[in-house]
Amino acid sequence: MSVLSVRMSEVEYRALEKFAKANNVSMNQAIKSAFFEKLEDEYDIEIFDKAYAEYLKDPVLYTLDEVNKHLGR
């Protein structure tokens, strides 16, 4: 397992400590969770941007009923 050292001000440290206690997790887990949530958000934005660019090329919309009919439901 790898180890990472993070430098932060005393105010940042106390804020992290309060957050971790309020959520009943370790400070390490609070940092890991925040990082992976941010990573997932960035990935979601990237996927949305690609999908939206595709939509702009051919802006056709279908209703849920039309999609279900096409899928034979």
Secondary structure as UniProt FT lines:
FT   HELIX           10..22
FT   TURN            23..24
FT   HELIX           27..57
FT   HELIX           64..70
FT   TURN            71..72
//
